[in-house]
Amino acid sequence: TYFLIIIAAIVAVMIRNYGRVTEPDLMRRVKWVAYASAGAILPISTYMIASFLASVSGNSWLMRTPFWYNFNRFENFALILLPVTFGYCVVKHRVMGIDVVLRRGLQYLLAKNSLRFLLLLPWMSLASTLVLHPEMRLKDMFVSASLPFYAGASLAAGASIRYRRQVMQFVDRRFFRDTYDREQILLELIDDMNCASTVDELAQLVKAKLDAALHPISLMLTYNEAHSPKDRLTVALDSCRTAFEVRSSGSRLSQHDRQWLSELGVDLVVPILAGDDRLVGAMLLGEKKSEEPYTKSDRAMLQTVAAQFSAVAENVWLRQRVAEERSVRHEVLARLTAVPSLVKECPACGACFDNDSSRCSRDGAELTLTLPVERIVDSRYRLDRRIGRGSMGTVYEAWDLRLSRRVAVKVLTGRLFGQRPAQRRFEREARLLARLNHDNIVAVHDYGLIDGGGAYLVMEYLDGANLRQELARCGSIPAALAADWIDQLLAGVAAAHAHQVVHRDLKPENVFVSRGQDTLVTVKVLDFGVATLWQGTELNTLTSAGSIVGTLGYMAPEQMLGQPVDARTDIFAIGVIVLEGLNGRHPFAQGPSNEILAAIRRYEPSAPTPELTAILRRCVASEPDRRYGSVDELRNDLSPALRVYCTLMAADSAAPTSTLAVARSQSL
């Protein structure tokens, strides 16, 4: 009877809990617990009910028949299923971890109401003794052996009520260190976010703290400035306002979007909402490395972090815009009147002129002021023609007045004047290039600062075009030149890696095809502005750990996720460049970072030959461990395969002539 009451109570509690659960994910977990319990409880319940009915009806002998004897053995064996099925639920369906069960049990034990009940329990027991044994004298009761137990239990319960919080913290620190540290880290994060000065710094802080607290396999954080166009992720999550698990059937995502996020490795989505309840981003967390589920308290804390992130990010954006406008107005524009010999440019051809000129002598276009710098930089380098422009700086063809030679001068763009991080990036690029002395890496000659907060970098002048321009002109790398060009690219990157330098921004724009006077072609690697060192050195401290820099479409997945980079990161970019160069098109569809990341993970490369396809498949593998370990190893495989490809293409181009000659001879 007692056992039947226990089973009935278990079933009643599970039904009650299932009825009170509103979250689909929790309902799923309760169902799995019920399924796991049913396999063990149903056989033993059947046997106990039959035994009870046989005993009541006076037919106890029935339970000794062979059928019920064997059934008794079966229901005893079924009890083994209970730990097995519960283990399956924990591992496969992440119902709950054992430490979660223990911690919850201790929390309930130390809850104030429970402790109050424990405080009264000894005295209730003492009162029951008085009621059940009225003949017992008080003297006998107070000298009884149970009195020390009553007194000790009361003192322990009273002390627990008084020091409940301290006891819980001690238990957390001693036995549940990970959970305790996680809660402390997340609480500290909310305070630390207010100290961030940029959105990138804020994002890196949040990612680092969440990684330390929750240990997700992957973690992505997206944030869109106000009035930015919506990407696919923002559109998919537009109706979501609370944290949810991707696989949950209760999420408002379509099946297609759930599958897409699952391919990205996303397990939990935490929307980031602006003050007007507008979706501006999201925190995308992969499964925990411990395979434990995200608890309700985890989701609540993450939503608090997301709300704080949104508020701080809006303030940071506002401060940055105000500071940028102030810098342009008070620093850059002030130089327009302070310096009489500012350089003027032709917007059509890029030719540079002195300040007293008004129109271009070549095409008659009206000249404009684009940078607050003198035409002769540092009394040595005369700017003659603009040949390139990027987000960080403008590149000019210039003349070295001291050494009488042509050089390329890269000048910090005007909006970045006065910003120390931008100056440090120029300085770092100069120092990195100074370490690298190789024929396939652009050489640096000089570096310096410009009055007003600017900086410049002097490099060798290259006559030719970058690979992007070559692809625009030819469609793809000519087969006869592919082996030579790509081999030189590999040689330059290998030289950088030999000095522990990871480029991090390899793309066709940063690969220059230089043609010398002797018609020889030299491929040069350009723009080491975001390069880093993958071993701890002084230069490596110039880049924030976990910062995301590079160009979408050429960044490896680990680089897009802000994870550590090494030589394999550049190998991924090389694979993309080679595929684009050989096929004449980019291998991945362009779009937001999350779409590109999903495309990388399902991409199957296709190259002109099976050997090249196999090699490039390793290059663009989404996991770094599946790629080549070094550029030298890649070069040993790729260069011979490209030479074979060039030979085959040369043979194919000659094949029609031979076929035509044979046809003519047969017709004669």
VMD Tcl script that draws the C-alpha trace (Angstrom):
set ca {
  {0.00 0.00 0.00}
  {2.79 2.39 0.94}
  {4.55 1.77 -2.38}
  {1.33 2.35 -4.35}
  {0.85 5.65 -2.55}
  {4.40 6.70 -3.50}
  {3.83 5.83 -7.18}
  {0.50 7.66 -7.20}
  {2.18 10.70 -5.65}
  {4.95 10.65 -8.29}
  {2.40 10.48 -11.12}
  {0.33 13.25 -9.55}
  {3.36 15.52 -9.16}
  {4.42 14.96 -12.77}
  {0.92 15.70 -14.07}
  {0.75 18.83 -11.89}
  {4.16 20.05 -13.05}
  {3.32 19.42 -16.69}
  {0.13 21.42 -16.32}
  {1.97 24.35 -14.76}
  {4.72 24.46 -17.37}
  {4.21 27.05 -20.10}
  {7.55 26.93 -21.93}
  {7.63 24.36 -24.75}
  {11.17 23.32 -23.94}
  {10.30 22.55 -20.32}
  {7.23 20.64 -21.47}
  {9.51 18.56 -23.69}
  {11.77 17.75 -20.74}
  {8.86 16.76 -18.49}
  {7.62 14.45 -21.24}
  {10.99 12.75 -21.50}
  {11.12 12.26 -17.73}
  {7.65 10.68 -17.91}
  {8.71 8.38 -20.74}
  {11.86 7.40 -18.86}
  {9.90 6.65 -15.69}
  {7.08 4.74 -17.38}
  {9.28 1.86 -18.48}
  {10.23 1.10 -14.89}
  {7.12 2.20 -12.99}
  {4.42 0.48 -15.07}
  {5.64 -3.14 -14.56}
  {6.23 -2.74 -10.83}
  {2.91 -0.89 -10.42}
  {1.10 -3.71 -12.20}
  {2.69 -6.30 -9.91}
  {1.96 -4.32 -6.73}
  {-1.68 -3.73 -7.70}
  {-2.14 -7.43 -8.51}
  {-0.51 -8.40 -5.22}
  {-2.74 -5.97 -3.31}
  {-5.93 -7.27 -4.97}
  {-4.91 -10.90 -4.39}
  {-4.23 -10.19 -0.73}
  {-7.55 -8.37 -0.22}
  {-9.53 -11.13 -1.97}
  {-7.78 -13.90 -0.03}
  {-6.13 -15.36 -3.12}
  {-2.52 -14.70 -2.20}
  {-1.59 -18.09 -3.63}
  {-2.06 -16.65 -7.14}
  {1.06 -14.53 -6.72}
  {3.10 -17.74 -6.27}
  {2.14 -19.17 -9.65}
  {4.86 -19.40 -12.38}
  {3.37 -16.49 -14.35}
  {3.52 -13.99 -11.50}
  {6.85 -15.43 -10.34}
  {8.36 -14.68 -13.75}
  {6.56 -11.34 -13.91}
  {8.12 -10.45 -10.57}
  {11.56 -11.13 -12.02}
  {10.68 -9.04 -15.07}
  {9.54 -6.03 -13.02}
  {12.69 -6.23 -10.91}
  {14.72 -6.19 -14.11}
  {12.66 -3.23 -15.36}
  {13.94 -1.17 -12.45}
  {17.34 -1.24 -14.15}
  {15.77 0.80 -16.96}
  {15.21 3.74 -14.63}
  {18.84 4.91 -14.33}
  {19.52 3.94 -17.97}
  {16.59 5.94 -19.36}
  {17.30 8.87 -17.05}
  {20.90 8.84 -18.22}
  {19.70 8.86 -21.82}
  {17.47 11.86 -21.09}
  {20.33 13.75 -19.46}
  {22.88 13.02 -22.20}
  {20.69 13.04 -25.32}
  {17.88 15.41 -24.43}
  {19.71 17.43 -21.77}
  {16.93 17.13 -19.20}
  {19.13 18.05 -16.24}
  {22.64 17.60 -14.87}
  {23.25 15.86 -11.55}
  {24.92 18.95 -10.13}
  {21.79 20.92 -10.98}
  {19.69 18.41 -9.03}
  {22.02 18.57 -6.01}
  {22.21 22.34 -6.07}
  {18.45 22.74 -6.33}
  {18.02 20.29 -3.48}
  {20.37 22.26 -1.25}
  {18.72 25.53 -2.22}
  {15.32 24.20 -1.24}
  {16.79 22.70 1.92}
  {18.20 26.06 2.90}
  {15.11 27.97 1.88}
  {13.71 29.96 4.78}
  {10.37 28.17 5.00}
  {12.02 24.76 4.95}
  {14.38 25.80 7.72}
  {11.50 27.14 9.79}
  {9.76 23.80 9.41}
  {12.94 21.99 10.49}
  {13.13 24.30 13.47}
  {9.64 23.26 14.57}
  {10.03 19.59 13.68}
  {11.90 18.53 16.89}
  {9.35 20.29 19.06}
  {6.49 18.77 17.10}
  {8.07 15.38 17.73}
  {8.37 16.21 21.43}
  {4.71 17.26 21.52}
  {3.65 14.03 19.83}
  {5.55 12.09 22.50}
  {3.58 13.90 25.20}
  {0.28 13.13 23.46}
  {1.03 9.48 22.75}
  {2.61 8.80 26.17}
  {0.73 10.89 28.73}
  {1.93 8.59 31.50}
  {5.58 9.60 30.87}
  {6.93 11.96 33.46}
  {8.64 15.22 32.40}
  {11.76 14.09 34.21}
  {11.91 10.93 32.11}
  {11.26 12.92 28.95}
  {14.03 15.47 29.55}
  {16.58 12.85 30.49}
  {15.60 10.64 27.53}
  {18.20 9.89 24.89}
  {16.23 11.76 22.21}
  {16.48 15.14 23.92}
  {20.03 15.90 22.69}
  {18.84 15.19 19.18}
  {15.90 17.58 19.55}
  {18.08 20.30 20.97}
  {20.85 19.84 18.40}
  {18.43 19.84 15.47}
  {16.75 23.00 16.75}
  {20.06 24.81 17.17}
  {21.22 23.71 13.71}
  {18.00 24.84 12.05}
  {18.07 28.15 13.92}
  {21.67 28.78 12.92}
  {20.80 27.95 9.31}
  {18.03 30.55 9.30}
  {20.38 33.16 10.72}
  {23.27 32.37 8.37}
  {21.29 30.97 5.43}
  {22.85 33.22 2.76}
  {26.41 32.71 4.02}
  {25.89 28.93 4.14}
  {24.53 28.89 0.58}
  {27.47 30.91 -0.72}
  {29.91 28.60 1.07}
  {28.23 25.53 -0.42}
  {28.32 27.14 -3.88}
  {31.99 28.02 -3.61}
  {32.96 24.65 -2.17}
  {30.89 22.19 -4.18}
  {29.39 24.12 -7.13}
  {32.25 26.40 -8.09}
  {31.33 26.55 -11.79}
  {27.76 27.61 -11.11}
  {28.82 30.11 -8.47}
  {31.51 31.61 -10.73}
  {29.06 31.81 -13.62}
  {26.58 33.83 -11.63}
  {29.29 36.11 -10.25}
  {30.79 36.69 -13.72}
  {27.45 37.61 -15.23}
  {26.65 39.96 -12.36}
  {30.06 41.66 -12.70}
  {29.57 41.95 -16.47}
  {26.56 44.19 -16.07}
  {28.70 46.66 -14.11}
  {31.78 46.34 -16.36}
  {29.84 47.15 -19.54}
  {29.43 50.75 -18.44}
  {33.21 51.22 -18.73}
  {33.38 50.32 -22.46}
  {34.30 53.19 -24.77}
  {33.47 51.58 -28.13}
  {30.87 49.11 -29.35}
  {33.63 46.71 -30.44}
  {35.17 46.87 -26.97}
  {31.73 46.34 -25.45}
  {31.04 43.35 -27.70}
  {34.40 41.74 -26.93}
  {33.84 42.23 -23.19}
  {30.42 40.60 -23.36}
  {31.71 37.70 -25.47}
  {34.67 37.09 -23.17}
  {32.55 37.14 -20.01}
  {29.79 34.95 -21.46}
  {32.36 32.47 -22.71}
  {33.94 32.30 -19.25}
  {30.57 31.98 -17.53}
  {28.63 29.60 -19.76}
  {31.32 27.91 -21.91}
  {29.29 27.70 -25.13}
  {30.79 25.89 -28.11}
  {30.22 29.01 -30.20}
  {29.11 32.55 -29.46}
  {28.10 35.26 -31.92}
  {26.89 38.75 -31.12}
  {25.25 40.93 -33.76}
  {24.30 44.56 -33.36}
  {22.90 46.98 -35.94}
  {23.12 50.72 -35.54}
  {19.88 52.66 -35.73}
  {18.44 52.98 -39.26}
  {20.75 50.25 -40.58}
  {19.20 47.96 -43.23}
  {17.81 44.71 -41.88}
  {19.74 41.55 -42.58}
  {18.30 38.05 -42.72}
  {18.82 37.42 -39.01}
  {17.02 40.61 -38.00}
  {14.09 39.75 -40.27}
  {13.90 36.19 -38.91}
  {13.93 37.34 -35.27}
  {11.77 40.42 -35.75}
  {8.83 38.95 -33.81}
  {10.98 37.49 -31.00}
  {11.27 39.41 -27.75}
  {12.51 36.82 -25.24}
  {15.28 34.25 -25.18}
  {14.41 30.91 -26.75}
  {16.05 27.66 -27.83}
  {16.23 27.15 -31.58}
  {14.97 23.57 -31.50}
  {11.97 24.54 -29.36}
  {8.69 24.06 -31.19}
  {7.33 27.10 -29.37}
  {9.73 29.52 -31.07}
  {8.20 31.84 -33.63}
  {10.77 30.94 -36.25}
  {9.86 29.16 -39.44}
  {11.16 25.66 -39.97}
  {13.55 27.02 -42.60}
  {14.98 29.62 -40.19}
  {15.32 27.03 -37.41}
  {17.24 24.76 -39.75}
  {19.41 27.69 -40.86}
  {20.30 28.65 -37.28}
  {20.96 25.01 -36.41}
  {23.43 24.83 -39.31}
  {25.17 27.84 -37.76}
  {25.52 25.85 -34.53}
  {23.11 28.13 -32.63}
  {21.30 26.60 -29.66}
  {20.00 29.65 -27.77}
  {18.94 33.03 -29.19}
  {18.76 36.10 -26.96}
  {17.26 39.12 -28.77}
  {18.80 42.56 -28.15}
  {16.10 45.21 -28.05}
  {16.44 48.98 -28.26}
  {14.67 51.34 -25.90}
  {11.67 51.50 -28.24}
  {11.38 47.66 -28.25}
  {12.92 47.49 -31.73}
  {15.13 44.50 -32.48}
  {18.70 45.73 -33.02}
  {20.71 42.53 -32.64}
  {21.00 39.18 -30.94}
  {23.30 36.98 -28.91}
  {23.59 33.57 -30.58}
  {24.95 30.89 -28.26}
  {25.89 27.37 -29.24}
  {25.38 24.35 -27.05}
  {27.28 24.34 -23.76}
  {30.49 22.35 -23.83}
  {29.17 20.48 -20.79}
  {26.04 19.57 -22.84}
  {23.87 20.91 -20.01}
  {20.75 22.84 -21.03}
  {20.42 26.56 -20.55}
  {18.40 27.00 -17.38}
  {15.64 29.49 -16.77}
  {18.02 31.56 -14.63}
  {20.60 31.48 -17.47}
  {18.06 32.88 -19.91}
  {16.87 35.52 -17.47}
  {20.44 36.66 -16.80}
  {21.25 36.71 -20.53}
  {18.20 38.86 -21.21}
  {19.40 41.28 -18.53}
  {22.84 41.36 -20.17}
  {21.23 41.96 -23.58}
  {19.17 44.86 -22.24}
  {22.22 46.41 -20.60}
  {24.27 45.90 -23.78}
  {21.64 47.69 -25.86}
  {21.50 50.66 -23.50}
  {25.28 51.01 -23.28}
  {25.73 50.51 -27.05}
  {23.27 53.28 -27.84}
  {25.16 55.65 -25.54}
  {28.50 54.61 -27.06}
  {27.24 55.17 -30.60}
  {25.98 58.60 -29.61}
  {29.30 59.53 -27.99}
  {31.23 58.28 -31.02}
  {29.14 60.29 -33.47}
  {29.47 63.44 -31.39}
  {33.23 62.93 -31.02}
  {33.66 62.27 -34.74}
  {31.72 65.38 -35.70}
  {33.68 67.43 -33.20}
  {36.97 66.05 -34.55}
  {36.05 66.88 -38.14}
  {34.81 70.32 -37.25}
  {37.52 71.46 -34.85}
  {40.65 69.55 -35.84}
  {40.50 68.73 -39.52}
  {38.70 71.82 -40.73}
  {40.93 74.03 -38.59}
  {43.89 72.94 -40.70}
  {42.25 74.26 -43.84}
  {43.07 77.78 -42.69}
  {46.18 77.01 -40.65}
  {48.14 75.37 -43.49}
  {48.52 77.45 -46.65}
  {49.85 74.65 -48.89}
  {47.19 71.94 -48.57}
  {47.09 69.38 -51.34}
  {44.27 69.56 -53.86}
  {43.06 66.60 -55.91}
  {41.33 66.16 -59.22}
  {38.18 64.09 -58.56}
  {38.37 62.67 -62.09}
  {41.97 61.51 -62.54}
  {43.34 61.79 -58.99}
  {46.19 64.14 -59.92}
  {47.52 66.27 -57.04}
  {48.21 70.02 -57.17}
  {49.34 72.83 -54.92}
  {46.82 74.88 -52.99}
  {46.97 77.83 -55.42}
  {45.62 75.73 -58.32}
  {41.88 75.60 -59.00}
  {41.48 73.26 -62.01}
  {43.18 70.11 -63.25}
  {45.65 70.76 -66.06}
  {44.79 67.40 -67.63}
  {41.01 67.32 -67.82}
  {39.92 70.75 -66.56}
  {37.97 69.36 -63.59}
  {37.61 71.57 -60.53}
  {40.04 70.59 -57.78}
  {38.88 69.63 -54.29}
  {40.37 69.50 -50.81}
  {40.16 65.92 -49.51}
  {42.84 65.65 -46.81}
  {44.19 68.22 -44.34}
  {47.81 67.57 -45.36}
  {50.40 69.52 -47.27}
  {51.28 68.38 -50.74}
  {54.89 67.82 -49.64}
  {54.63 65.44 -46.68}
  {57.28 65.84 -44.00}
  {59.27 68.13 -46.32}
  {60.29 65.10 -48.38}
  {57.50 63.27 -50.20}
  {55.59 65.15 -52.92}
  {52.12 63.75 -53.57}
  {51.54 63.46 -57.34}
  {48.52 61.21 -57.92}
  {45.90 59.35 -55.92}
  {46.04 55.66 -56.82}
  {43.86 54.07 -54.17}
  {41.53 54.74 -51.27}
  {40.37 52.57 -48.39}
  {38.61 52.85 -45.05}
  {41.84 53.61 -43.20}
  {43.83 55.68 -45.67}
  {44.46 57.02 -49.15}
  {47.42 55.85 -51.24}
  {49.30 58.28 -53.49}
  {51.97 57.97 -56.09}
  {54.66 60.30 -54.74}
  {58.20 61.48 -55.42}
  {60.96 61.15 -52.85}
  {62.69 64.54 -53.12}
  {65.68 63.38 -51.13}
  {66.47 60.12 -52.96}
  {64.87 60.99 -56.33}
  {62.68 57.93 -56.66}
  {59.02 57.09 -57.02}
  {57.31 55.80 -53.90}
  {53.80 55.06 -52.67}
  {52.62 57.11 -49.69}
  {49.66 55.94 -47.63}
  {48.09 58.80 -45.63}
  {45.61 58.35 -42.79}
  {42.12 59.36 -43.91}
  {40.88 62.72 -42.64}
  {38.10 61.44 -40.39}
  {40.65 59.40 -38.41}
  {42.99 62.33 -37.71}
  {43.63 62.61 -34.00}
  {42.54 59.04 -33.24}
  {45.38 57.25 -31.52}
  {44.20 53.70 -32.43}
  {44.37 54.58 -36.12}
  {47.88 56.01 -35.72}
  {48.95 52.87 -33.88}
  {47.61 50.72 -36.71}
  {49.78 52.62 -39.19}
  {52.75 52.25 -36.87}
  {52.10 48.54 -36.44}
  {51.88 48.01 -40.20}
  {55.24 49.78 -40.64}
  {56.87 47.69 -37.91}
  {55.45 44.44 -39.26}
  {56.56 45.16 -42.82}
  {60.00 46.10 -41.52}
  {60.29 42.54 -40.15}
  {59.46 41.06 -43.55}
  {62.04 41.32 -46.31}
  {60.74 39.27 -49.21}
  {60.30 39.73 -52.95}
  {56.59 38.89 -52.71}
  {55.78 41.33 -49.89}
  {55.57 45.07 -50.45}
  {58.59 46.85 -48.95}
  {58.26 49.74 -46.49}
  {60.66 52.69 -46.56}
  {59.45 55.13 -43.93}
  {56.77 56.02 -41.40}
  {55.93 59.25 -39.63}
  {53.33 61.49 -38.01}
  {51.66 64.53 -39.53}
  {50.76 67.67 -37.61}
  {47.14 67.59 -36.49}
  {46.95 63.91 -35.61}
  {47.67 62.24 -38.95}
  {50.17 59.57 -40.01}
  {51.78 58.34 -43.20}
  {53.49 55.21 -44.45}
  {55.99 55.18 -47.34}
  {56.27 51.99 -49.40}
  {57.82 50.90 -52.66}
  {55.91 52.03 -55.73}
  {54.38 49.20 -57.75}
  {53.43 49.51 -61.40}
  {50.56 47.23 -62.36}
  {47.14 46.31 -60.96}
  {45.73 44.38 -58.05}
  {44.21 40.96 -58.57}
  {40.67 42.34 -58.31}
  {41.36 44.63 -61.27}
  {42.93 41.74 -63.18}
  {39.85 39.58 -62.56}
  {37.58 42.41 -63.69}
  {39.61 42.68 -66.90}
  {40.11 38.98 -67.68}
  {37.24 37.28 -65.82}
  {39.61 34.74 -64.28}
  {43.33 34.20 -63.89}
  {44.72 33.13 -67.29}
  {45.50 29.42 -67.15}
  {49.04 29.96 -68.40}
  {49.75 32.36 -65.52}
  {47.79 30.75 -62.68}
  {50.58 28.49 -61.41}
  {53.17 31.28 -61.34}
  {50.93 33.94 -59.78}
  {49.50 31.71 -57.06}
  {52.90 30.21 -56.26}
  {54.30 33.72 -55.70}
  {51.31 34.55 -53.48}
  {51.99 31.43 -51.42}
  {55.67 32.34 -51.16}
  {54.85 35.80 -49.79}
  {52.35 34.51 -47.22}
  {54.74 31.73 -46.18}
  {57.44 34.34 -45.55}
  {55.06 36.29 -43.33}
  {54.11 33.14 -41.43}
  {57.78 32.34 -40.92}
  {57.88 35.52 -38.80}
  {54.63 34.49 -37.01}
  {52.66 37.18 -38.87}
  {49.04 36.37 -39.78}
  {47.73 38.75 -42.45}
  {44.00 38.37 -41.57}
  {42.83 40.34 -44.63}
  {43.99 38.42 -47.69}
  {41.74 39.21 -50.66}
  {42.21 40.09 -54.37}
  {42.50 43.81 -53.52}
  {45.55 43.07 -51.35}
  {47.32 40.93 -53.96}
  {49.19 43.13 -56.44}
  {50.42 41.99 -59.85}
  {53.45 44.18 -60.56}
  {54.99 44.34 -64.02}
  {58.62 45.43 -64.22}
  {60.55 46.92 -67.09}
  {61.81 43.47 -68.06}
  {58.17 42.27 -68.51}
  {58.56 39.93 -65.54}
  {55.51 39.70 -63.29}
  {55.97 39.87 -59.53}
  {53.05 39.19 -57.20}
  {53.15 41.22 -53.99}
  {51.11 40.90 -50.80}
  {49.84 44.32 -49.62}
  {48.19 45.95 -46.61}
  {49.32 44.41 -43.33}
  {47.27 46.99 -41.41}
  {45.22 44.40 -39.52}
  {47.91 41.71 -39.35}
  {48.69 40.13 -36.01}
  {51.20 37.77 -34.45}
  {49.96 34.41 -33.24}
  {52.66 34.17 -30.57}
  {52.82 36.51 -27.60}
  {55.08 39.44 -28.48}
  {55.07 43.17 -28.04}
  {53.45 43.75 -31.43}
  {50.60 41.41 -30.64}
  {49.42 43.66 -27.82}
  {48.42 46.29 -30.38}
  {45.40 44.21 -31.32}
  {42.60 43.48 -28.88}
  {42.19 39.82 -28.10}
  {39.19 38.34 -29.88}
  {38.67 41.39 -32.10}
  {36.98 40.72 -35.43}
  {38.76 42.33 -38.39}
  {38.97 41.40 -42.03}
  {36.72 41.26 -45.09}
  {33.53 39.21 -45.19}
  {33.72 36.47 -47.77}
  {37.43 35.89 -47.15}
  {37.42 35.50 -43.36}
  {37.59 32.00 -41.93}
  {34.77 30.97 -39.55}
  {37.00 31.22 -36.47}
  {37.95 34.76 -37.51}
  {34.30 35.72 -37.97}
  {33.52 34.37 -34.51}
  {36.34 36.33 -32.86}
  {38.31 33.20 -31.98}
  {42.13 32.91 -32.04}
  {43.71 32.89 -35.50}
  {46.85 31.29 -36.91}
  {48.34 30.31 -40.27}
  {45.28 28.21 -41.11}
  {43.16 31.36 -41.08}
  {45.18 32.81 -43.97}
  {45.07 29.43 -45.73}
  {41.28 29.67 -45.79}
  {41.49 33.10 -47.46}
  {44.01 31.76 -49.98}
  {41.60 28.96 -50.86}
  {38.82 31.48 -51.51}
  {41.13 33.64 -53.65}
  {42.27 30.65 -55.74}
  {38.69 29.42 -56.25}
  {37.60 32.90 -57.29}
  {40.61 33.30 -59.56}
  {40.17 29.95 -61.33}
  {36.37 29.95 -61.60}
  {35.89 33.67 -62.17}
  {33.32 34.00 -59.40}
  {33.29 34.16 -55.61}
  {32.57 30.74 -54.06}
  {30.10 32.03 -51.45}
  {26.98 34.12 -51.89}
  {27.48 37.62 -50.53}
  {25.38 38.76 -47.59}
  {25.47 39.28 -43.80}
  {28.06 37.43 -41.76}
  {25.60 34.81 -40.49}
  {24.55 33.89 -44.03}
  {28.16 33.66 -45.19}
  {29.03 31.48 -42.20}
  {26.19 29.10 -43.04}
  {27.28 29.05 -46.70}
  {30.85 28.16 -45.71}
  {29.70 25.21 -43.62}
  {27.69 23.66 -46.45}
  {29.95 24.68 -49.35}
  {31.35 22.01 -51.65}
  {34.16 23.46 -53.80}
  {34.48 22.84 -57.51}
  {37.74 23.42 -59.39}
  {38.90 22.68 -62.95}
  {40.53 19.36 -61.96}
  {39.77 16.73 -59.28}
  {43.20 17.28 -57.72}
  {42.60 21.01 -57.35}
  {39.11 20.35 -55.97}
  {40.50 18.07 -53.25}
  {43.24 20.55 -52.32}
  {40.91 23.55 -52.20}
  {38.34 21.56 -50.21}
  {40.95 21.28 -47.46}
  {41.77 24.99 -47.73}
  {38.19 26.21 -47.22}
  {37.14 23.63 -44.62}
  {35.06 25.27 -41.90}
  {37.09 23.59 -39.12}
  {40.75 24.73 -38.86}
  {41.92 21.19 -38.00}
  {40.77 19.96 -41.41}
  {42.86 22.53 -43.31}
  {46.52 22.45 -44.23}
  {48.73 23.07 -41.23}
  {51.08 25.47 -43.05}
  {51.39 27.36 -46.32}
  {54.52 25.37 -47.18}
  {52.50 22.16 -46.95}
  {49.79 23.69 -49.12}
  {52.37 24.94 -51.62}
  {53.83 21.44 -52.00}
  {50.40 20.18 -53.14}
  {48.87 23.20 -54.88}
  {51.74 24.39 -57.09}
  {52.26 21.02 -58.87}
  {48.48 20.63 -59.31}
  {48.29 24.10 -60.88}
  {51.15 23.31 -63.24}
  {49.31 20.17 -64.37}
  {46.18 22.27 -64.85}
  {48.11 24.79 -66.96}
  {49.50 21.96 -69.10}
  {46.03 20.49 -69.63}
  {44.59 23.87 -70.58}
  {47.44 24.44 -73.04}
  {46.79 21.02 -74.59}
  {43.04 21.69 -74.82}
  {43.64 25.00 -76.57}
  {45.76 23.21 -79.19}
  {43.32 20.31 -79.65}
  {40.84 21.99 -82.11}
  {43.61 22.75 -84.62}
  {44.78 19.13 -84.66}
  {41.22 17.87 -85.03}
  {40.57 20.21 -87.94}
  {43.75 19.06 -89.71}
  {42.71 15.43 -89.37}
  {39.25 16.22 -90.72}
  {40.71 17.96 -93.77}
  {43.07 15.07 -94.55}
  {40.18 12.63 -94.37}
  {38.08 14.74 -96.74}
  {40.86 14.77 -99.30}
}
mol new
graphics top color blue
foreach p $ca { graphics top sphere $p radius 0.5 }
foreach p [lrange $ca 0 end-1] q [lrange $ca 1 end] { graphics top cylinder $p $q radius 0.2 }
display resetview
